[in-house]
Amino acid sequence: MLFNQLDLRVGTIIDATPFTGGTIEAFVLQIDFGKEIGILKSVAQLTHSYEVRALFGKQIIAIVNIPPKQIGKTISQCLVLGAVGANKTVSLLTPDFEMPNGSRIA
């Protein structure tokens, strides 16, 4: 898939729970992308960088037009973007100021 084919959007994390039933340490995120896209689920390996309570209400950038992926018993519907550092730390990509959910990244 070429970069210009990716649909990158702003969303707000409305729920985050520890991922269970798999071999990876991750969170299951529920992300609100507004009326056009709705709420999507993502399994994100963020446990080395974030606590659950720090994720609630956080706006993030995600790819919303990738095929769903089965991860354990959970279907991940979008890919949350972040920069990966040493020791598996991840810094989520976020807008500098609050944007409407579903805003396109151009």
Phi, psi and omega in degrees: 000132178279153183306318182290352176269349180282138176258098180263132184223158173272136176218162179245129178289120181253348176203145178214127179225153176298140177282130178235157176087019179217180182262359180253152172271118185202175172243149169262119182254139169255122187237128179270117179253020177085181187298320185297319184255323180089206182259127178241156180255143176219137172264118186233130180276082185240007188293338178280347188239333187226148168263153184308313185296335179285345183273333183299127178082358181283131175274138183225172174248135180216156172270123186253358182243037174259157179296143175301147181233129177283121177235106188062232179265005185250142175259119177270124188257349179210166182243114178284136184260142177199162176269134183259128179247198180296151176056034177066018176289145181229133173251112182298142173281128184223152174289153180292331177218164186300133179235156176297138176301136181095354179303136179282146172263123184246000000 
